[in-house]
Amino acid sequence: MTNWIDRIDHVVLTVTDIEKSTQFYEKALGFEREFFRGPEGQPRHALLFGKYKINLQDKATETPTKARVPTIGAGDVCLIASQPLDQFIEHLKAVGVEIDTGPVPRRGAMGPIRSVYFRDPDGNLVEVSEYI
């Protein structure tokens, strides 16, 4: 069977307040903000990290390619840390982000991982992991 997909390019989160969410992801994960215009000229917002990004939209975002039922707080994403997980945990503590769960063992796309879970301002679940 042919695998037609190479990787995820971006995901989209629907949030209450784009600025508040952007500030959280900058502080907690070191993401870089991006402002761009969509194909129809509408303003769009994204968070860049490595070769990937998370687009942010609120209920007012106008785009023809929006989820059928965009839901605030329904996101659940797993990210792989670029530094040792213990160092990342110390960073979260230093910037005041509360860990919900972890570190705990899990299974990632390429094998065993060790993960911590926390929530963004809208309750979206963020998992940050390292491969063991």
N, C-alpha and C positions, 0 to 999 in steps of 0.2 A: 504494500500500500504506500502511496506517495504522501509524504508529509509536506503540505503546501505552505506551512508557516515557519518562518525562521526565528522570529522573536516578537515581543510586544514593543511597539513604538511609544504609545502613550495610553493613558487611561483618563477618564473624565470623572470628576467629583462634582456633585451638586451641593453647594454650600449656602449658608444663610448670608454671610458677609465675606465677599471676596478679599477685601483688605485684611480683615482679621485672620482669615485662613492663611493668606500669603505670609503674614508676619509670623504665625505659628510655625509654618513649614520652614521658613528662613531660620528661625531661632532653633527649632528642635532638630532639623535635619540638614541645615546649611544649603537648602535649595536656593536657586537664583530665579528671581521673577522675570517674566517676559510679558510684554504687551504686544499684541499683534491684531491685525484686522482679518476677519473671516472672509470667505469668498464673496459674500454679499456686502462687505464693508463694515459689518458689525464689530464692535470692540470685543476682544477675547483676552483672556488672561491664562498664563501657564506658569508652572514651576519646573525649572530645568535642573537635571542632575545627570551627570555622565552623558550617555547617548540617548537619554530618555526624558520624558516629561509627563507631568500631570496637568491636564487642562482643568481650569476651574470655571464653573458657571453657577449663576444663581437662578432663581425661578424666572427672572426677567430676561435672561439671556435669550436672544432670538437667533436661532440657527435651524435650518431645515434638517440637520442631522443630529437632532437631540434624542435622547432616550424617550421612549413612549411615555413612561411614567417616571420622570426624574424625581428621586427621593433623597431628601437631605438626611444624612447620617446612615445611609445604607451601604457605604463603601467599606471594603475590606481588602487591604493590599499588603503583600509581603515584599519587603525590600531587603537586599543583601548589603550588609555593612561593608564599607571600604576600609575600616579599621577594626581591630579586635573588639568583640562585642562588649567585653568588660570596660574598655575605654569609652565606648558609646554610652553604656549605662551610667558611668560617672558624669558624662556630658549632660545626659538627661536630668540627672539629679541637680547639677550645677545651674541649669537653666529653668528648673522648677517644673519639669514635666513628670507627672506621676505615672509610674509603671503599673498597669492593671495586673499583668501576669508575667512571670518569668524571672530569670531565664529558665526555659523549659526545652526539652528535646522535642523535635518535630521532624517531619519528612518534607524536604524540598523537592524541586523538580529534578535535581541531580544527586539526591542522596540525603543522608542525615544532616540536620541543621540544629542549631541552638538559637532560641528566639526569645525576644521580649515583646510585649504587647502594650500599647497605650492608645489613647483616643485623641483625635483632633477636636477643635472647638465645637464641631457639629456632631460629635460622637462616632465619626467614621473610625474604624479599627485599623491601626497601623501596626504591622508586625515588622520588626527589624531583626535580621538573622545573620548568622555566620555558618558556613559549612564546617562540619567537624571532620 
